[in-house]
Amino acid sequence: MLPSWENSFLKKPKNIDLKVVKKNSISLHNSYTWPLLIMILLLQIYYCINYFFISNLPLSLISISPQQFPSPKTSTHSMSNHNNNNNNNSSNLCLSGKVYVYDLPPMFNKELLDNCSSLDPWSPRYCDAVLNGGFGRKAATQLAEVVPESLAPAWYWTDQFMLEVIFHNRVLKHACRTSEPESATAFYIPFYAGLAVGRYLFTNYDNKARDSDCEMLLRWVQEQPYWKRSNGSDHFITLGRMVWDFRRWGENDWGSSFVYMEGMRNIQRLVIERSPWDPLDAGVPYPTGFHPRSDADVLEWQDYVGTHKRTSLFCFAGGTRGAFKNDFRGYLLSYCKNESDSCRVVDCSGTRCYNGASAILDTFLGSDFCLQPRGDTYTRRSVFDCIVAGSIPVFFWERTAYDQYEWFLPGEPTSYSVFIDNNAVKNGSMSIRNVLEKYSREEVRKMRERVINIIPQILYASPQDGLETIKDAFDVAMEGVLRRIKKQ
């Protein structure tokens, strides 16, 4: 369809007598006729082609799909200057939007760290755990005989429940963080819920105590204008404990009722163990002890675990749980001790395995497969310790990993892991050793290669602004949650 003449760049002829135009318009010898006809014809061709081309373009070329994400990384040089050139670079990096970080009252995060001795009534361990931005104490001395000397400074005794602290430190330096809430796609609530609730879980506190910090936090958040604008649907939070610690349904049930509180109804949650039935939960890796300082650290570690000599077919690191009926970990412990020529075992019934130990890492490094039963809940940090060591995980419950960490683990479970049903093991119809011995050396090599490729995206890197070009667990989690919120 042609545009109207009023909007055309052509000028109208001045003072043309309509009678003359009518009389002469059919004459091809008129001096005005040929130029005018040619120009009209050219305009028709131009606009028809334009209209046809645009109307037939695929939507993916007309607008940017929310599923198309660039890497949050650029070159080392551009990353080092990122904070100084935020306006120039963020538009290229932040296609999924920007994140605004709430400045919460310190009682919801900083004061919990300052009062670390109150976080565990039986042990001062949390005062060690909160050091170094949530990485804990350095482990270089204890791991000197296990890891390459050049990588030892990148190892820490990291507590498995430090996700909230680690994530908060990283998001403050994220390239897509904005100080202008009006420009934000998502709003991050840096509440250390796991630390706040955890101190009341194992002692004689009532439900009021377990809910009090969470209720105060939600009252504060619900007063914010940007929460009111969306009713919290563009907000997200990290939960550094299993989600079941925040899902108390009845008065006599376990934990806090945080997730069921009215203000949490629409908030996205990044959690180390998710509920498979709640679409607002997204599982993210437990923190491990390895926090690479650079791309070079990651590549060197991948090469190290890929070439490390493995002398055991499989291994198990864990302890018994006397309070659990038909304790499967106790069964595996006994089984491995009886299969000592094929299985290497680390008995964690005491405190030897606290936050990972040199014996555990050494055992995983020396074994083709590592047995990964469920922990106190379906997941356990040991799964990620195992993968970091380049050992192939053997699962006995599907919920231990397969429906937990979809952003981080391959969609085809058999490419990187083995599944043996726990019931088949307990009733004797399947032998763990027999199953694992059936894998050829070539199959084991391919699976290990896949495991080693997973390593970068389950690590939490040491630099607050991330690695140079490699995406770590934080980068993957941020992309995932921003994608979710943008698609709403």
N, C-alpha and C positions, 0 to 999 in steps of 0.2 A: 504494500500500500504506500503510495507516494505521500510525502509530507505536504502540508498546505503551502501555498505560495507565500503566505505571510511569514513563514519561518525559513524560507529559502534564502540562500545567499545571492540569488539573482535579483537584479534591480528591475522594477517595473518601468516600462517605457513611459516617458513623460508626455502628457497631454495627447494621448492617442484618441482619435475620434473613433468611437465604436462602430459607426457606420462604415468608416474606411476600413477598419480591421475586418469587419464582416465581409465587405466587398472584395477585399484583396487576399483574404486568408487562404482562398482556394487556388490562388495563383502561385505557381512555382517560380515565376519570374520576378516576384516581388523581392526586393533586396533584404527584407527582414525575415522572410519565410525560412530559408535554408538554415541560417544559424540558429534560429529559434527551435526548429524541429530537431536539429542535431543535438542541441543542449537538452531538450526534453527527453529525447531517446536515451542519451547517455545517463541522465538522472534516473530514468526508469530502470535501466540495466543495473546501475550501481545499487539502488535501494533494494531491488529484488534479490540480487546476489547476497547483499548484507543480511536481509531478513531470513533468507533460506539458510545461510550458514549458521547464524546465531541460534535460530530455532531448532536446528538439528544437532547442536553441540551436546555431548553428554554432560549431565549435571556435575560430574567430577571435575570437568574443566571449567565450568562456570563458577563453582564455589568449592571451597576446600572442605573435604570430608573430615568430620571429627575423628575418624579412625586413622587418618594419615598423620603420623607423628614424625617429626625430625628427631635425630639424636640430640639430646640436650648438651652434647659435647661439640666443641670445635677444636681447633689446634691448641697446643699448649700456650702459644702466645696469646691467642684471643681469650682463652679462659683466664689467664693471669690478669688481663685487663678488663675482665667482664664487668666488675662492679663499677669501673670508671666509665664504661661505655654502654651502660645499660639501655639507654634510649636507642642507640644505634643497633644493638644486637638482639635485644629481647624480642623484637617483632619477628625475627627470623627463627629464634629458638622456641618461642612460646606459642606455637600455633594452637595448642590446647588451652591457652589462657594463662592467666597469672593467679598467684595465690597471695592472699592477705593473711598475715599472722597476727592473731589477737595478742595484745599485751595484757595478759591476765594479772590479777592481783597476785603477788608473790606467794601467798599461802597455797596456791594451786600448783606450783612447780618449784621455784627457787627455795622456798622455806622448807620444803620436804627434803631437799638435798642438804641444806644447812643443818637440819635436825636428823641427820642420817642414822644416828644411834637409836632413834625411836622406830625405825622402819622394821626392825627384827628384834623382838623382845628377848630372844635367846642368844643372839650373836651380833657382834659389831661388823659383820661382813659387808653390810651395805655401805659403810663408810669407805671401804676399799672399792666397792663396786662403782660408786659414783665418781671416782677419780677419772681424770683424763677424758672428760666429756662423756662419761658413761662406759668407757672401754675398760676401766678398772686398772689394776696395777700391771706394770710391764712384766712380761714373762720371759724376756730374753735369756736370763741366767739359767732358769730351769729347763729351757728348751734348747740350750746350746748344743746338745749332742743329738738333737732330733731334726732340727731344721737348718738350712744353710745359714752360715754366719751372716751373710749380707741381708737376710730377711728376718733375722731374730728380732730386731727393733720394731718390727711390724706386728709382733705377737703380744697379746695381753691376756690377763685372766678376766675375761669378760663374763659378767653375770647374764644368765639367760633372760632375765626380766628387765633389761635396760633399754628396750626398744624406744620407749617414750623419750628418754634423755638423748639418746643418739639421734633420733629423728628430729627432735627440736633443734639441736645444734646445727644439723645440716640444712634444715629448711630456712633458717635465718640467713644463710649465705646463698640460697638457691638463686640461680640466674633469673627465674621467673617470679621471684617474690616482688610484690609491689607495696609501697607505703600508702597508696591511694586506693581505699576500699572500693570506690566507684568503678575502678578499672579491673577489679578482681573477678575471676570466674569462680574461684573457690576460696573458702575461709577456713583456716586451720586453727583448731583449738588446742594449744599446747598444755593440756592438763595431764599431769602424771598420775592417771587414774590407778594404774597397777600398784604404784608405790603408796598412794593414799589408801586404797582398799586393802592392800596386802598386809598392812600392819595390824589389821583387825580380824584377819581370817582365822588364825590358829590359836587365839586366846579367848578368854571368857568375856568377849564383848558381845553386845546385843546387835540386832539388826539396825537399830537407830544409829549406832556408831559406824556401822559398815556403809550406811547410806548418806551420812551427814555431809561429807565433803562433796560427794556427787550432786546432792540436792543444792548445795550452795553454789556450786559451779554452774549448774543449769539455770538457777535464778539469775545469776550475773549475765550469762550468755543471752538469755531470753529478753533481757532489757536492751540489748544492742539493736540498733536500727536495721542492720543488715541481716540479722537473724529474723527479725519481724517481716522483712521484705519477702523472704522465701520460706518462712517457717522452718528454717534450718536445712532445707534440701540441698543447698550448695555449701554446706559445712562438712568438715571431716575431722576425725580425731584418731590418735593411735592408742591402742590398748596393749600394754606390755605384759599382760598375763593372758592365760587361756580365757576365751570369751565366757566359759562356764562360771568363772569367778565373778562375773557381772550379770548373771542371769538367774538370780533367786526368784523363783515363782511364788512359793508359799512361805509362810512365816518360819517353818521348820527346815527349809531348804538351805543349801550351801551358798555362801557368798553375798554379794551386794545385788540389789535390783536395778542397778544403773541403766542397763540396756532397756529395761521395761518402763523407765520413767518417761513421762509425757514428752519432755523436751528432747529425748533421744530418738523419737519416732522416725525422723527423716535424716538423721546424721549418718554419713558414711563412716565406716570403722575399719581401720587397718589393724589387724590383730594377729598374734602369733599362732593362734588356733581358732579358726572360725567355726560358726555353725553352718553346716551344709544346706540348711533350710532357710537361711536368712540372706536375702539378696543385698542387704546393706553391709554385710561382713565381707572383707577381703583378706585372705590369709597372706601374711608376709613372713619371710624367714626369721627364725630365731637368730639373734646375734651369736656369732662364733668368736673365737679368739684371734683370728687373722684379720687385720685391718690394713690393707696395702696402702702405701704412700704414693704410689705412682703406677702408671701402666706397666712400667718395667718390672715392678714387684709382682704384679699379676702374672705376667708372661714367664718370669723366672720360676714362680711357684708351679705354674702349670707344667713347665718342662720338668721340674724336679719330681712331681708326683707321677708324671707320665713315664719316667725312666727309672723310678725307684724299684729296687728288687723286692719282690713279694714272695715270701716263703711259705705262707699259710693259705689254704684254700678259702677259709672263712674265719670270722672272729666274732666275739660278743663282748661288749663292755656294758655292764649293768649290775644291779643288785636285786636281792629278793625284796618282796613287799609282803611281810607276814600278815598284814591286815587284809590282803586281797585273797579271796577264795580262788582256788585253782590258779595261783600266781604263775603266769606264763613265763615271766622273766626268771623266776626260780627254776622252772623246767629247763629253760635254755642254758642257764648257768650249769646245771648238772649235766645236761647233754654235751655241752662243749668240753667239760672236764673229762667226760668219758670218750670223747673223740679227739684227744689231745694231739694225735698225729696229723689231724687236718684242721683243727680249730684252735685258735689262740684266744685266751680269755683274760679279761680284767674284771675282777670281782669288786664291785662298787658298793658292797653291803655296808662298808664303813664310810669314811669321808674321803677316800682316795680319789674319787672322781669329781670332786667339787669344782665346778666351772671348767671342766676339762683338765686333764693332767697329761704330763709328758708320756706316761705309760699308755694312755688312750690313743694319743696321736701316733705314737710309735707303732701301736698295734694295728690301727687302721692303715697306716702307710705300708705295713708288711703283709697285708691280706688282700686277696682278690675280692672277696665279698664281706660285707658286714651285716650281721643280723640286727634288724630294727623292729622289735615288737612295739606295741603301744606303751606309753609311759603311764603316769598316773591318770592321764587322759589319753586320747587317741594319738596325739603327736608327742614328739620329744626332740629336744635340741640335738641329741646325738645323731639324728638323721643328717643334719647339716655339717656336723663335725666329720662324719663319715664321707660325705660327698667332697668336702674341702680336701680331704686326704686322698681323693681319687679312688676310693674303694666303692664297689658297686653295692647299693643297698638292697637288702632282702626284706620285704614287708610281709606281714602276716595279717594285717587288717587294711582294707583299701582306704579307710578314712585317715590312716596315718600320713598319707601324702597325696594320693591321687585326686581327691576332691578338695584339697586344701589350698594348694599353691599354684593355681592355674596360670598366673602371670609369670611364674619363675621356672616351672618344670615342664619338660616336653609333653606334648599331648599324647604321645604314644608311650605308655609306661614301660613296655618291654624293651624299648631302646636303651634304657639306662638303669633298669631295676629288674628284680625277680619277685614274683608274688607266690607265696605258699600259704594256703589257708591254715589258720591256726588250729581249727578243729581237726583237720586231716593230720596235723603233726601230733596233736594230743591223743588221738585215737589210734595212732600207729600206722595209718594207711599211707602216709608219705614220710620219707626220710629226708631230712634237710641235706645231709651229705650226698645222698644218691641223686637228688635233684641238681645240686650244684656241680657234681662231677660230670654230668651229661653235657655241660657247656664246653665246646671246643676252645682251644687257645685263641683261635681267630675270633670266635664269638665274644670271648672275654675281652679281647683287645678292642673290638669295635664298641662294646658297651662302656669300657673304661674311657675310651676316647670321647664318647658322648657325655659321660659324667664330668670329665675334665672341662669340656666346653660349657657346662652349666656353672662352673665355679664362680666366674666373675659376678654373675647376677644374683648370687646368694650371699655376697660379702657386703659389709658396710665399710667403705673406704675411710682412710684416716683424714685426708684433707677436708676441711669444712666445705670447700667449694667443689669437691669431687675429684675424680681422676681426669686425665687429659682427654682421652677419647673413649675409654671403656665405660660402659654403663654398669653401675653396681646395683645392689638391691634397693637402695634409696631412689635412684633414678627410675628404676622400673616401677616402683610403688607410686612415685609421684606421677609418672605418665599414666599409670592405670587409673588412679583416683581422679585426675583431671579429665581423663577421657570419659569416665562414668558421669561426672557432674556435667560436663559439656553436652553430653548426649541426652540429658534429661529434658 
